[in-house]
Structures are given as structure tokens and as C-alpha cells.
Amino acid sequence: MEEPIDEINRIKEVLFFQKRTQKWLADELGVSTTAMTAMCNNKTQPHLKDLKKIAAILDVDIRELLISTKRD
């Protein structure tokens, strides 16, 4: 049985709300569409430097790109 994927980032959600595509972000960041798709689907996680760049490109606080580990 396959282990569930831990969702760590919210890049896909932020792109959806900004009406932007994964391809657009991949081009802006300078990575392949395949790499961006993997990040958006939480199959891989961006390095912190890349996460900071993504936040700047999307004009959001870096914390908006992460799923909180703190439960209320």
C-alpha cells in the first residue's frame, strides 16, 4: 500500500487564486514544467532559496506558500 503524500506547500493553491499557471511560474523561476508540476503536487519540495523566489514572483509572504504544522 502506498504511503499518503505529505502536503507541505500551497503553491498550486496560490497559483489558482492568482489565476496563473504552473507553466508561467516555471518560466519565471527558470525551471522545467515537469519540475514545477512535481512541486505543485507536493511530490518534491523547492529549496528554501527557490521558495523565497517563488514568494517574490507571486508577491506573497513566504508563509502563504506553506501549510501550517500548528493545529488550533
N, C-alpha and C positions, 0 to 999 in steps of 0.2 A: 504494500500500500504506500502511495506517495505521500510524503510529508507536506502539510499546507505551507504555502509561501508566506513568510513574514512580511507584512506590508510595512515599509519603513518610510517611503516617501510619497508625496502627494503631487508630484509633477504633472501627472496625467489630469488630475482634477483641476489644477490651476490653469493648465492649457485649455481645458474645456470651458471654464468660466471666462477666460480671456478670448475665447473663440479663435485660438491659434492651433496650429498643427504640430505634430511631433516632427515632421519633416522641416518645418520652418525653424523650430528650436535646434534641431540637429545642424542645419546650415549655419545658424547664428553662433552656435557653440563650436562648430568645426569638427563634428563627429559624424560617423555614418548614421544613416537612418536606422539600420539594424541595431546599433549600439544604443541609440536613443529609445527605440521601442523596448529594448530589454530593461532600460532604466525606468521607463514609464510603467512597465508591467511588473516592477519590483523583482525581476529575475536577477538583475545586477544593481549595484548601488554606485552612484557617482562618487568620485573622490571629493573630499571637502572643498578643494580649490574649485572643482567643476561645479559643485553645488552653489558656491558663492557666485560664480559667473552666471549660473542659471538664474539665481535670485536677481542679479543685476539686470540681466537681459529681460526678465519678466517684470522688473520693477516691483518686487515684493520683498518683504523681510524674509531672510533665510528660514526662519522658524515656520513660515507658512508652507514651506516645501516638505516639512517633516510631520510625521504622525506622532503625536504626543505619547510618551510612555507613562505619563502620570494619569491615573484614573481618578475621577472625582468621587 
